[in-house]
Amino acid sequence: MGGFRARLHTIIFEADTPAGKAFDVALLGAIVLSVGAVMLESVSQVRTRYGHVLHAAEWCFTLLFAVEYVLRLVAVRRPLDYARSFFGIVDLMALLPSFLSVLFPGAQTLLVVRVLRLLRVFRILKLGHLLGQAEVLLTALRASRPKITVFLGTVLTIDVIMGAVMYMVEGEENGFDNIPRSMYWAIVTMTTVGFGDITPKTVYGQLIASVLMVMGYGIIAVPTGIVSVELAAATRQRPDTQACPGCGTQGHDLDARFCKRCGTALDWKGP
């Protein structure tokens, strides 16, 4: 069983062998076709003439991906760890909409999430170093999460206060008919989006809006600085793209012998 699982892991998770590359190329082709079928089905003229064909194709692709998902779970030593990984969740999400469409018609539109599976193209095109850079970016984002959370909480507090102030200054006659709607205006203004569906009419309201706009420019730079600092720290690490035989995780250090996520030896000869 170990030998079979090792060979299966090499074919499914590695693209350095002819069999592994052929598997990934066939998989990516199926993903592109399945997403294309979902997009074509949303066109009324095409759906009228070929709706039954596209529907059958969606189910064929779903069954194919279901078999592939099961094989991926079999190919790793820790199936639950792979199922909880990023690609494991994406693989599962690529299957659920078809089954949900039985209970909720129209849910099959969510099958376009399969396009996320095209990220595996980096391994096929020998662009593994880009996967390493993606791992660096994810590491920086995870490290930035506490600071970003505090920052977003501060921004939300400002929006609540400014929304309440604008509701008091402008009032219902100028479109600020309640505090939640005024908060919506504050968020749109602070993010410099400026839809223009609600605008202050009084001098004091316009003054407050001007202050909020200027404040928005300064606030936008804060998360950029936070992520930049963490990105510089994460860049000092050089992750590898070898897939763990236990959970399928990539992005290990070049000298790593064990998976940083599940602890499995990165060499199949290991325990």
N, C-alpha and C positions, 0 to 999 in steps of 0.2 A: 504493500500500500504506500510505503514511504517513497519507493522509486517511482511509482505511478504519479503520486502527488508532486514529486519534484519535477518530473517531465511536464506535467500539466501546468505547474507554476511557471516553468521556463517559457512555455508557449503563450500563456495568457498574460503574464506580467512583464516579461522581458522581450525586447524588440531586437536583440543582437543576433538572434538565430534566424535562418530562413523561415522556419515554421512560425516563430513568434512574430516576425514582420508580416508574413502572409495573413496571420490571424488578425493583427491590428489593422492592416489595410482593408480586409474584408469587413471588419467591425465598423470602421469609419465610413466605409461605403454604405453599409446598412443604416447607420445613423443619419447620414445625409439624405438618403432616400426616404427614411421614415419622417424626418422633419419636413422634407419637401411635400410628402403626402398630406401632412397636417395643414400645411400652408395652402395647398391647392384646394383642400376641402372647405376652407373658409371663403373661397370665391364662389359666389352663388351660381354663376353660369357653369363652372366646372362641376360643382356639387350636384347640380340637376342632372347632368349627363353621365357622370362617372362616380357619383356618390357611393354606390354599392361596391364598386371596385376599390376605391380608396379606403372605405371602411374595412373591407376584407384585408387589404394590405396592412392597415394599422394593426389589426389583430395578429397577422402573421409576424410582423416585426416584434410585437409585444411578446409573443410566444418564443421567438428566437432570442430576444434579450433576457427573457426569464430563464431559459436554459443556460445562457451565458452567465447570468448572475449566480445561479446555483453552482456552476463549474468554478467560478471565482471563489465561492465559499469553500468548496471542496479542496481547492488548490492551496489554501493557506492553512497553517496549523491552528490559528486562532480565528475562526470564522466570525465570532462576535466582534472582535476588535476591528476586522476589516469592515463589517457591516456598519460600525459606528464611525468609520473614517470618512473623509470628505468624498472620495470617489465611491465608497460603499453607499453613502446616503444618496448621491447623485444617481447611481445605478438603480437603487430602489425607487427613487422618484420618477425615473424613466418608465417604470412599470405601472405605478399606481393609477395614473389618470385613466388608462384604458379600463381598468376594473371599476373605478369610481363612476365612469360614464354609464355603467349599467344602472346605477342608482340615481345619478345626477347627470342627465343628458347635457352635453356640451362640455363636460369636464375633460374630454379628450383633447381639447385645445391646449391644455397644459402640457401635452406631450412635447411641446417645443423645448421643454427643459432638457431634452436629450441633447441639445446642441452643446451643453456643458461637457458632454462626454468627448467632444472633439478636442478637448485639451490634451488628450493622449497623443495627438498628432506630433507633439514635440519630441516624443521618444522615437517615433518612426522616422522623422526627418533628421535624426541625430542632433536635435537641438536640446539635449538634456541639460545643458548649462542654463537654458532659460527656465527650466523647472527649478533649478537651484536658486535662481533669482526670485522666482515666485515664492519659494520657501522663505527666502530672506524677507520679502515683503510681508508675508503672513506673520513671521516672527515679530517684525516691527509693529504691525497692527495690533497683535496680541499684547505686546508690551505697552502700547499706547492706550489700551482700553481704559484703565483706571482714570488717567488724566482726561481723556476724551469724555468719559462719563461725567466727571466733575464739571468740565467745560459746558457740556450740553445742559446739565442741570442749571448752571448759571444763566445760560442763554434763555432757557425756558422761564426762569424766574423773571428775567427782564421783560420777556414777552407778556407775561401775566400782568406785571405792573404797568407797562406801557399800554396794554390793551384796556386796562381799567381806567387809566388816565384819559385815553382818547375817547372812551365811552362817556366819561364825565364832561370832557371839553366839547366834543362834537355833538353827541346826542343822537337820538333816533332820526331826527329830521335831516341829518347829513349822511345817513347810511350806516352809522355805527349803532345799530339797534339793540345790541346786547354785547356782553363782555367776550364770549367766545368768538363772535364775528370780529370784534375789535382785535382780539389776539391773533386771528388769522391775518388781519391787515398788518399787525406788528411783525409777524414772521415773514410775510412777503416783502415788507419794507426792509427789514434787517438783513435779509439774505440778498438784497439788491435785485430781486426778481421783478417787482413792480408790475403786477398785472393791470393795475389801474381800474379794477372794478369797484374799488372803494377808495375815495380820495378825500382828504380833509378840506373843508371849505373855509374855516375860520383862520384868522391870523395865528392864534395860539396853536391851533392844530397843525398848521403848516410849519410852525417853528419846531414843534415837537417832532414832526416827521423829518425835518432836516437834520435834527440832532441824531435821530435814530438811523438815518441813512449813513451819516458820517461814522457813527458807531459801528455800523455793519461792516464797513471796509476794514476796520481794525480787527473785528471779531473773526472775519474770514481767515486772517493770517495766523490765528492762534493754533488751530488744529494742524495746519501745514507745518508749523515750527515743531510741534510735539512729535509728529510722525517723522520728520526729517532727522531729529536727534536720535530716535530709536532706530531708524533705518541705517544711520551711520554706525551705530553700535552693532547691529545685526550683520552688516556687510563684512565685519571682521571675521565672521565664520564662513567657511566654504563648504556647504552641504553637498553630499553626493546624491545621485539619482537612483541608486540601486533599490529595488523593491524588496521589502522584508518578506521572507517566506512565511512569516507568522500572520501578519495582518495586512501586508501589502503597502505599508507606509514607505514613502520615499523622503529624501532630504536629510540623510544621515551625514555625520562628519566623515571626511575621507578616511580617517583611521579607525572608524567605529567597527567593533566586532559584534555588537549586539544592538537590536532595535531600540531606539530611544523611547518608543511608545509602549511596546509590549514586552521587551526584554528578550525576544527570540534571537538566537544566533543568526547572523546574516549569512553564514555559510551553511548549506544543507547538511554538511557533515557534522555540524555542531549538535548539541543536545536538543 
